[in-house]
Amino acid sequence: MPKLINRGMIPGLATAFLAAIAVWQLATLPWNHSLQLSALTLAIVLGMAVGNLTPPAWLAGVTTGLRFTQQKILRLGIILYGVRLTVQDLFHLGPRALLLDVIVITAILSLGYCLGTRVFGIDRDTALLVSCGAGICGAAAVLATDRVIESESHKVSVAVATVVVFGTFGMFLYPFLYPLTHLTEHAFGIYVGATVHEVAQVVAAARAVGSQAADTAVITKMLRVVLLAPVLMFIGRLRGSRSTGAAERMAFPWFVLWFAAVIIAQSVVHLSPPLKGKLIDLDTILLSAAMFALGVSTRWNQLKEAGPRPLLLASTLFVVLVSGGYALTSVLAP
């Protein structure tokens, strides 16, 4: 069996995992209770700082390990992300909540891709990454989509940045909107879960309204996360259908099937809360290590070259999520 890890990877792997553990602990400190910045967000910010402020000579020694982390460790993290979900989550809120999530994801991905490529003149990869981040589950969706389309690092960083900006803004906007929507607390929780970017941001926005809103928001959000698997398989099939070479056909995201298998296993095998908590913590560390590696490989000049257009696309999608999501919730979950 071929060796997956060689000696030259160890410095980069050690650096990535030490950084991941640090931001994982940092995200739990009191200063972050109101901001609710996820460990993934903090990891990419730290990585970008290291990558742009550290002498190139030092970075050369960790590049191999960071590249391995950004690719292989990321896939493992996405597979393990399924431990947070079960098939039963689909049935807790009924078919209307699922229909709402499907409409939101389909509309945001279709609109984002068309607007990004045809109106704002953004390349296809960036448009798709920004749309997946807004429409499904934030940074995790961006990372998972990147493993399917294999885009450039700075495009992923741009997409994650839009998730941070507009998801954070949404955390403060939604509690302010609650009395204006005239929705019940239960329905408002569905609205939050179907339209806010990150899971942590969903929790923060809904908890500011009430416990019932928080419960329904988290389950609705989990339904969106479950839908990540079929979306990635669809994207992978589209990319594969355009290829002619054997190597390109093998680029189908097989890790998505393992992701789905973990979700199904969660529905059959009951994990004890302590074990499940440890697996979720491990997954957070794996994904944070990948985000740190991604950040290190991103340069400020690459982000500047992207220009304001991805931000314009993300802002447009945010307005559609807030307004269109409210309209859909009023009809499907009154």
Summary of the structure (lengths in Angstrom):
residues: 334
radius of gyration: 19.3
end to end distance: 56.9
largest distance: 61.3
contacts: 1198
relative contact order: 0.19
helix: 82%
strand: 0%
